[in-house]
Amino acid sequence: MNRAAWIVPLVCFAACETAPYTGRKQFILLSPSQELSLGSQAYQETLGKSRVVGAGPQMESVRGVGARIAPVADEDLKAAGLPPFQWEFNVIEEQTVNAWCLPGGKVAFFTGILPICQDEDGIATVMGHEIGHAIARHGAERITTGLGIEIVAQALETGLSKSKPATREAVIGAFGLGSQLGVALPFDRNQELEADHIGLMLMAKAGYDPRKASQFWERMAAQSQGAPPEFLSTHPSDENRIAQIRELLPKALAVYSPRTQEKP
């Protein structure tokens, strides 16, 4: 296919979109359907190479938090004129301190991050952050700004599984997958802070205490011991993100309603 045949509709589709909650203007070349297709392929490939936890309290906690945050995120997608995600929540047996959410609501937590989360409020802090990346379309935005029209066109033309390894890894990395595929391509600091902002609002609306978010990042900072783990690689400093969370707390507390305890 003539490359220009891809480039023209991509550019015509692209527009200044608006990130939820922050109002930041974005320029994105991928359509939502193209983004979802790439994310779904990356998700299935990753799970196929991973040791997925099939049952147990860790999985139940992650899925329980997901069941509360997902409807809130879907409301934001609807407000943006986007379809709801087809949510999936999994836990991967690996000691990497990481978690991610791919387009379409494909969420995975590595077991290595769960002790730092400590409880459901900690899980909600991480999950809200990762879902924030997905509903703000950070992966598609990063592909647009970092890889260029030619590589995007090639990836969409040939399909992820048929792409050259370098293209395939770049696309997967842009969606935020960590060391499982060895292609960590982290979001920039502005996107990370934006995901913190969105995540704080999501967890508060879902009934998780937003005041616990800064406590999670304090534990993360202590765990890193001066050498940031992969989850924090090239991310904002812990001090900066904690300061932003504290600044946003009044806004988050305004929409926070403590969830009903389902267990005695």
C-alpha positions in Angstrom: 0.0 0.0 0.0 1.2 3.5 -0.8 2.5 5.0 2.5 0.8 8.3 1.7 -2.5 6.5 1.7 -2.0 5.9 5.4 -0.5 9.2 6.3 -3.2 11.4 4.8 -6.2 9.9 6.8 -4.1 9.7 9.9 -3.3 13.4 9.8 -6.8 14.3 8.8 -8.1 12.3 11.8 -5.7 13.8 14.2 -6.9 16.7 16.3 -6.3 18.5 19.5 -7.9 16.2 21.9 -8.3 17.1 25.6 -7.0 15.0 28.5 -9.5 14.3 31.2 -9.4 16.4 34.4 -6.2 18.3 33.4 -7.6 19.8 30.2 -4.2 19.5 28.5 -4.4 19.6 24.7 -3.1 16.5 22.9 -2.2 15.7 19.3 -2.8 12.0 18.5 -2.6 10.3 15.2 -4.0 6.9 16.1 -7.7 6.4 16.1 -9.2 4.8 19.2 -10.0 1.5 17.3 -6.4 1.3 16.1 -5.1 1.9 19.6 -7.4 -0.7 21.0 -6.3 -3.3 18.4 -2.6 -2.7 19.2 -3.2 -2.8 22.9 -5.2 -6.0 22.7 -2.4 -7.8 20.8 0.2 -6.6 23.2 -1.9 -7.8 26.2 -2.4 -11.3 24.8 1.2 -11.7 23.9 2.3 -10.5 27.3 0.0 -12.8 29.2 1.0 -15.7 27.0 4.6 -15.3 28.2 3.8 -14.6 31.8 2.9 -16.6 34.9 -0.6 -15.4 35.7 -1.9 -15.8 39.2 -5.1 -17.8 38.9 -6.6 -17.3 42.3 -6.0 -16.1 45.8 -6.2 -13.0 47.9 -3.9 -10.9 45.7 -6.0 -11.5 42.6 -9.2 -10.9 44.5 -7.9 -7.6 45.9 -6.8 -6.3 42.4 -10.1 -7.4 40.8 -12.1 -6.0 43.6 -10.5 -2.5 43.3 -10.8 -2.8 39.5 -14.5 -3.4 39.8 -14.9 -0.1 41.6 -12.6 2.1 39.5 -13.6 0.8 36.1 -17.2 2.3 36.0 -15.8 5.7 37.1 -13.2 5.5 34.2 -16.0 4.5 31.8 -17.9 7.6 32.7 -14.9 9.7 31.7 -14.6 7.8 28.5 -18.2 8.4 27.7 -17.8 12.1 28.4 -15.0 12.2 25.9 -17.1 10.5 23.3 -15.2 7.2 23.6 -16.6 3.7 24.0 -16.3 1.9 27.4 -13.4 -0.4 27.9 -13.6 -4.2 28.0 -12.0 -4.5 31.4 -9.7 -7.3 32.4 -7.6 -7.5 35.6 -4.8 -9.9 36.2 -1.9 -10.4 38.6 1.5 -11.7 37.2 3.9 -13.6 39.3 7.0 -11.5 39.1 9.0 -9.5 41.6 9.3 -6.5 39.4 7.8 -3.4 41.0 5.4 -2.5 38.3 1.8 -2.4 37.0 0.2 -1.3 33.8 -3.0 -0.7 31.9 -3.2 -1.1 28.2 -5.8 0.5 25.9 -9.2 -1.2 26.3 -8.8 -1.6 30.1 -6.3 -4.5 30.1 -4.7 -4.2 33.6 -1.9 -6.2 35.2 -0.2 -6.0 38.5 3.1 -7.7 39.2 3.3 -9.4 42.6 6.4 -7.3 43.4 4.4 -4.1 43.8 1.6 -5.5 46.0 3.6 -5.5 49.3 4.3 -1.8 48.7 0.6 -1.1 48.1 -0.2 -2.8 51.4 -4.0 -2.4 51.1 -6.8 -1.6 48.7 -6.1 2.1 49.0 -2.6 1.5 47.8 -3.8 -0.8 45.0 -6.3 1.9 44.0 -3.5 4.5 43.9 -1.5 2.4 41.5 -4.5 1.3 39.5 -5.9 4.8 39.2 -2.5 6.0 37.9 -2.2 3.3 35.3 -5.8 3.6 34.1 -5.2 7.3 34.0 -2.5 6.6 31.3 -5.0 4.6 29.3 -8.0 6.9 29.4 -5.8 9.9 28.6 -4.5 7.9 25.6 -0.9 8.4 26.6 0.4 5.4 24.7 -1.1 6.6 21.4 0.2 10.1 22.2 3.7 8.8 22.8 3.6 6.8 19.6 2.6 9.9 17.7 5.2 12.1 19.2 8.1 9.6 19.5 7.9 7.3 16.6 6.6 9.4 13.8 4.1 9.0 11.1 6.1 6.4 9.1 6.4 3.9 11.9 2.8 4.3 13.0 1.7 3.7 9.4 3.9 0.6 9.1 2.6 -0.8 12.4 -1.0 -0.3 11.4 -0.5 -1.5 7.9 1.2 -4.8 8.7 -0.3 -5.6 12.1 1.7 -5.8 15.3 2.4 -9.5 15.0 3.8 -9.1 11.5 5.8 -5.9 12.1 9.6 -5.8 12.3 10.9 -6.6 15.8 12.0 -3.0 16.4 8.6 -1.6 15.4 6.7 -4.1 17.4 8.8 -3.5 20.5 8.5 0.3 20.2 4.7 0.0 19.9 4.5 -2.3 22.9 6.9 -0.1 24.9 4.9 3.0 24.1 1.9 1.5 25.9 4.0 1.2 29.1 4.8 -2.5 29.4 7.8 -3.0 31.7 10.6 -5.5 31.9 8.4 -8.5 31.0 9.3 -7.9 27.3 12.5 -5.9 28.1 11.3 -2.9 26.3 10.4 -0.4 29.0 9.8 2.9 27.2 8.4 5.1 29.9 6.1 8.0 29.6 7.6 11.4 30.1 7.3 13.3 33.3 4.4 15.4 32.3 2.3 12.3 31.4 3.3 10.7 34.7 2.1 13.7 36.7 -1.0 13.8 34.6 -1.7 10.1 35.3 -1.2 10.9 39.0 -3.8 13.7 38.8 -6.3 11.5 36.9 -5.7 8.5 39.1 -6.2 10.5 42.3 -9.7 11.6 41.0 -10.6 8.1 39.9 -9.7 6.5 43.2 -11.6 9.2 45.1 -14.7 8.9 43.0 -14.5 5.1 43.5 -14.5 5.5 47.3 -10.8 5.1 48.0 -9.2 7.6 50.3 -7.1 10.0 48.2 -5.0 10.9 51.3 -3.5 7.5 51.1 -1.9 8.2 47.7 0.9 10.3 49.1 1.6 7.5 51.7 2.0 5.0 48.9 4.6 7.2 47.1 6.4 7.7 50.4 6.7 3.9 50.7 7.8 3.7 47.1 10.5 6.3 47.8 11.7 4.4 50.8 11.8 1.1 48.8 13.9 2.6 46.1 16.7 3.6 48.5 18.0 6.3 46.1 18.0 4.0 43.0 14.5 4.2 41.4 13.0 0.9 40.4 11.8 0.4 36.8 8.3 1.6 37.8 9.9 5.0 38.5 12.5 5.1 35.8 12.7 8.6 34.3 9.6 9.5 36.3 9.1 12.7 38.3 10.8 12.8 41.7 8.9 11.4 44.6 8.9 14.8 46.2 7.3 16.4 43.1 4.6 13.9 42.7 3.8 13.9 46.5 3.6 17.7 46.4 1.2 17.6 43.5 -1.0 15.1 45.2 -1.2 17.2 48.3 -2.0 20.2 46.2 -4.9 18.3 44.5 -6.3 16.8 47.7 -9.0 19.4 48.3 -10.3 18.7 44.7 -10.2 15.0 45.3 -11.8 15.1 48.7 -14.6 17.1 47.3 -15.7 14.0 45.2 -14.6 11.4 47.8 -17.3 9.3 49.5 -15.9 6.5 51.6 -17.0 3.1 50.2 -19.2 0.8 52.2 -17.2 -1.9 53.9 -18.4 -5.2 52.5 -16.5 -7.3 55.0 -16.9 -7.3 58.8 
